[in-house]
Amino acid sequence: MAKEFDARLSKGDNPGAWTHRLPVRAQLRKSIGKQAGDSVHVRIDERIG
């Protein structure tokens, strides 16, 4: 189930790790059956900026 959306990556909590966070709005989470804190798989097709 693919859903298109727009968001900005932010650095994760651990400064020594290569982790990032990507906010997913509640409406989109609901449409894909996820809750806050659940993991999602993201495919990045294009880098802008």
Secondary structure, DSSP 8 states (H G I E B T S, - for coil): ---------EE-S-TTS--EE----HHHHHHTT--TT------------
